[in-house]
């Protein structure tokens, strides 16, 4: 006797699915709002920096004015001395010149005091604008961190929903198709249609599981970064045909935020290799250095630089913001450094995470 497939009319299951879908939609809307707030904060930071630059230019001009006034003071003093000498030896005209020189000197000194006051005010404004720019930049980084965290949470939730709900429904569909395939009165065309439907359902199951893995790799939590990278590269090679050479040292387990950041860099870098590099090979190197973990991803293609040159400023900024800027922000959040180099021989991504950073994050009492 064949096993009975799970019923799709179960009200509890439909309610749970709808509730999970509503939660996912709400979290996605929160992520979109956080992304918009991040962009607006960044624009405000850029505006503050422009005001700071204008204040600095005004400061430079004021300094030049003060220097010019100092030269005028020096010349007025010289004329005053000459006038005094003439006053003592020649005539009363020299005394008139001396009085005029004194008056001119007083006027110049007054102008100099005004210039000094403007210089102090400009310096104060420049410091205020600079501090405001730093605050705007810090707000932008905080919002970027929140956005990345929301993205990771949403990816994990969607991966669980796909695995626990959609994949299970597809499995039930395959079981139902298997039941229909055993009916004797079906003709050959219906059997072929059932076989094709079953093949399509199996393909959907594989694609759903692949998508769930790409959204949130389960091995990263249970086995660590090395196992997750090996498993991801194996699937990546099967999907893309790009051979990836691995040089992975035994670095042990790292704090979850560090492992997630490094894994996302690997994932995004290999995605860029597939989309932009036109390279048939890539190389990943992960090792321990002096008081740090080093990650390096290389390809031998034309890289992003050639493609970015062919785009306008808006599309290039979007590419850098979503891909490279996202990787850089993730690494910054765990206290590391991110560098990317473009050459005629390919692209190289280098990441360094100091040991003290992830030691502190794994032991909060040491902070």
C-alpha positions in Angstrom: 0.0 0.0 0.0 1.3 3.4 -1.0 1.8 6.1 1.7 -0.8 8.9 1.9 0.6 12.4 0.8 0.2 15.3 3.2 -3.0 17.2 2.6 -2.7 20.7 1.1 -6.1 21.6 2.6 -4.8 21.7 6.2 -6.0 25.1 7.6 -3.2 25.3 10.1 -0.5 24.9 7.4 -2.1 27.6 5.2 -2.3 30.0 8.1 1.4 29.4 8.9 2.4 29.9 5.3 0.4 33.1 5.0 1.8 34.4 8.3 5.4 33.6 7.2 4.7 35.4 3.9 3.3 38.4 5.7 6.3 38.6 8.1 8.7 38.3 5.1 6.9 41.1 3.3 7.0 43.3 6.4 10.8 42.6 6.9 11.4 43.4 3.2 9.6 46.7 3.5 11.7 47.5 6.6 14.8 46.7 4.7 13.7 49.0 1.8 12.9 51.8 4.2 16.3 51.3 5.9 18.0 51.4 2.5 16.2 54.6 1.6 17.1 56.2 4.9 20.8 55.1 4.4 20.9 56.8 0.9 19.3 60.0 2.3 21.8 60.0 5.2 24.7 59.6 2.8 23.4 62.5 0.6 23.2 64.7 3.7 26.8 63.7 4.7 28.0 64.6 1.2 26.2 68.0 1.4 27.8 68.7 4.8 31.2 67.9 3.3 30.6 70.3 0.5 29.7 73.0 3.0 32.9 72.2 4.9 35.0 72.5 1.7 33.4 75.9 1.0 34.2 77.1 4.5 37.8 76.0 4.1 38.0 77.9 0.8 36.7 81.0 2.6 39.3 80.4 5.3 42.1 80.3 2.8 40.9 83.5 1.2 40.7 85.2 4.6 44.3 84.1 5.4 45.4 85.7 2.1 43.6 88.9 3.0 45.3 89.0 6.4 48.7 88.5 4.7 47.9 91.3 2.3 47.0 93.6 5.2 50.2 92.7 7.0 52.1 93.8 4.0 50.2 97.1 4.0 51.0 97.5 7.7 54.6 97.0 7.1 54.6 99.6 4.3 52.7 102.1 6.4 55.2 101.7 9.2 58.0 102.4 6.7 56.2 105.6 5.6 55.7 106.6 9.2 59.4 106.3 10.0 60.3 108.3 6.9 57.7 110.9 7.7 59.0 111.2 11.3 62.6 111.7 10.1 61.4 114.4 7.6 59.3 116.0 10.3 62.4 116.5 12.5 64.7 117.8 9.8 62.7 119.4 7.0 59.3 121.1 7.6 55.8 120.9 8.9 54.7 119.0 5.7 56.5 116.0 7.1 54.3 116.2 10.2 51.2 116.2 8.0 52.5 113.1 6.2 53.1 111.4 9.6 49.6 112.2 10.7 48.2 110.8 7.5 50.4 107.7 7.9 49.1 107.3 11.5 45.5 107.6 10.3 46.1 105.1 7.5 47.8 102.7 10.0 44.9 102.9 12.4 42.5 102.2 9.5 44.5 99.2 8.4 44.8 97.9 12.0 41.0 98.1 12.2 40.6 96.2 9.0 43.1 93.7 10.3 41.0 93.2 13.5 37.9 92.7 11.3 39.8 90.2 9.2 41.0 88.3 12.3 37.4 88.1 13.5 36.3 86.8 10.2 39.1 84.3 10.3 38.1 83.0 13.8 34.4 82.8 12.7 35.4 80.9 9.5 37.6 78.5 11.5 34.7 77.9 13.9 32.2 77.3 11.1 34.7 74.9 9.3 35.1 72.9 12.5 31.3 72.8 13.0 30.7 71.7 9.4 33.5 69.1 9.7 32.0 67.7 12.9 28.6 67.6 11.3 30.0 65.8 8.3 31.6 63.2 10.5 28.2 62.7 12.3 26.4 62.3 9.0 29.0 59.8 7.9 28.6 57.9 11.2 24.8 57.9 10.8 25.3 56.5 7.3 27.5 53.7 8.5 25.0 52.9 11.3 22.2 52.7 8.8 24.3 50.6 6.4 25.0 48.2 9.3 21.3 48.0 10.1 20.5 47.4 6.5 23.0 44.6 6.1 21.7 43.0 9.3 18.1 43.1 8.1 19.2 41.7 4.8 20.9 38.7 6.5 17.9 38.1 8.7 15.5 38.3 5.7 17.7 35.9 3.8 17.8 33.4 6.6 14.0 33.6 7.1 13.4 33.2 3.3 15.8 30.3 3.2 13.9 28.6 6.0 10.6 29.3 4.4 11.7 27.9 1.1 13.1 24.8 2.7 10.4 24.1 5.2 7.4 25.1 3.1 7.9 25.4 -0.7 10.3 22.4 -0.9 7.9 20.3 1.2 5.0 21.2 -1.0 7.0 20.2 -4.1 7.9 16.9 -2.4 4.2 16.3 -1.8 3.5 17.1 -5.4 6.0 14.5 -6.5 4.5 11.9 -4.3 1.0 12.6 -5.8 2.4 12.4 -9.3 3.9 9.0 -8.3 0.5 7.9 -7.2 -1.0 8.9 -10.5 1.7 7.2 -12.5 0.6 3.8 -11.0 -3.0 4.1 -12.4 -3.4 1.5 -15.1 -6.0 3.1 -17.4 -3.8 6.0 -18.3 -2.6 6.0 -21.9 1.0 6.6 -23.1 0.6 10.3 -23.7 -0.7 10.8 -20.1 2.2 8.8 -18.7 4.6 11.0 -20.7 2.9 14.1 -19.3 3.1 12.7 -15.8 6.8 11.9 -16.3 7.5 15.4 -17.6 5.6 16.9 -14.7 7.6 14.9 -12.2 10.8 15.9 -13.9 9.8 19.6 -13.7 8.8 19.2 -10.0 12.2 17.6 -9.3 13.9 20.5 -11.1 11.9 23.0 -9.0 13.0 21.2 -5.8 16.6 21.4 -6.8 16.3 25.1 -7.7 14.5 25.9 -4.5 17.1 24.1 -2.4 19.9 25.9 -4.3 18.2 29.2 -3.8 17.7 28.5 -0.1 21.4 27.6 0.2 22.6 30.7 -1.6 20.4 32.9 0.7 21.7 31.3 3.9 24.2 28.4 3.8 23.4 26.0 6.7 27.0 24.7 6.8 28.3 28.1 7.9 26.6 27.8 11.3 27.1 24.1 11.9 30.5 23.3 10.2 32.3 26.7 10.0 33.7 28.9 7.2 36.1 26.4 5.6 33.4 23.7 5.1 30.9 26.3 3.8 33.4 27.8 1.3 34.3 24.3 0.0 30.6 23.3 -0.4 29.7 26.6 -2.0 32.6 26.5 -4.5 31.6 22.9 -5.5 28.1 24.0 -6.4 29.4 27.2 -8.0 31.6 25.2 -10.3 28.8 23.0 -11.3 26.5 25.9 -12.1 29.0 28.2 -13.8 31.7 25.9 -15.2 34.4 28.1 -13.7 37.1 26.1 -12.0 38.1 27.5 -8.6 41.4 26.6 -7.0 41.2 26.5 -3.2 44.1 27.2 -0.8 42.4 27.0 2.6 44.3 26.7 5.8 42.8 25.4 9.0 41.9 28.7 10.7 39.4 27.1 13.2 36.1 28.6 14.1 35.6 32.4 14.0 32.8 34.5 15.6 29.6 34.2 13.5 29.7 37.9 12.3 33.3 37.4 11.0 32.5 34.1 9.3 29.3 35.6 7.7 31.2 38.7 6.4 34.0 36.6 4.9 31.6 34.1 3.3 29.6 37.0 1.7 32.8 38.4 0.3 33.6 35.0 -1.3 30.0 34.7 -2.6 29.9 38.3 -4.1 33.4 38.0 -5.5 32.7 34.7 -7.3 29.4 36.2 -8.6 31.4 39.1 -10.1 33.8 36.7 -11.7 30.9 34.9 -13.3 29.1 38.1 -14.4 31.9 40.4 -15.4 35.4 38.8 -15.5 35.0 36.4 -18.5 37.5 34.2 -16.7 37.4 30.3 -16.8 39.4 30.1 -13.5 39.5 31.7 -10.1 41.5 31.2 -6.9 40.6 31.6 -3.2 43.2 31.8 -0.5 42.3 31.8 3.2 45.0 31.6 5.8 46.3 32.9 9.2 48.9 35.6 9.1 50.5 37.5 12.0 47.6 38.3 14.3 45.1 38.3 11.5 43.0 36.2 9.0 43.7 36.9 5.3 41.3 36.2 2.5 42.2 36.7 -1.2 40.1 36.0 -4.3 41.7 36.3 -7.8 40.6 35.9 -11.3 42.3 36.1 -14.7 39.6 38.0 -16.6 39.1 41.5 -17.7 37.6 42.6 -14.4 35.1 45.2 -13.5 37.3 48.2 -14.5 36.7 47.7 -18.3 33.0 47.4 -17.8 32.7 50.4 -15.5 34.5 52.6 -18.1 31.7 51.8 -20.6 28.9 52.9 -18.2 27.8 56.3 -17.1 28.4 57.7 -13.7 25.0 56.7 -12.3 25.2 53.0 -13.3 28.8 52.7 -12.2 28.0 54.2 -8.8 25.1 51.7 -8.5 27.4 48.8 -9.3 30.0 49.9 -6.8 27.4 50.6 -4.2 25.6 47.3 -4.3 28.6 45.0 -4.8 32.0 46.3 -3.8 30.7 48.9 -1.4 28.6 46.2 0.3 31.6 44.0 0.8 33.7 46.9 2.1 31.0 47.8 4.6 30.6 44.2 5.9 34.4 44.0 6.5 34.5 47.4 8.1 31.8 46.3 10.6 34.0 43.4 11.9 37.0 45.7 12.1 38.8 44.5 9.0 40.2 46.1 5.8 39.0 45.6 2.3 41.0 46.3 -0.9 40.4 45.5 -4.5 42.8 45.9 -7.4 42.2 45.9 -11.1 44.9 45.0 -13.6 45.2 43.8 -17.2 45.7 40.3 -15.8 42.5 40.3 -13.7 41.0 41.4 -10.4 42.2 40.7 -6.9 40.1 41.1 -3.7 42.1 41.2 -0.4 40.5 41.2 3.1 42.3 41.3 6.4 40.6 40.9 9.8 42.8 41.4 12.8 42.8 38.7 15.4 42.1 41.2 18.3 38.9 42.2 16.5 37.3 38.8 16.4 38.7 37.8 19.8 36.9 40.8 21.3 33.7 40.0 19.5 33.8 36.4 20.7 34.5 37.5 24.3 32.3 40.5 25.2 33.7 40.7 28.7 37.0 41.7 27.4 35.7 44.9 25.9 
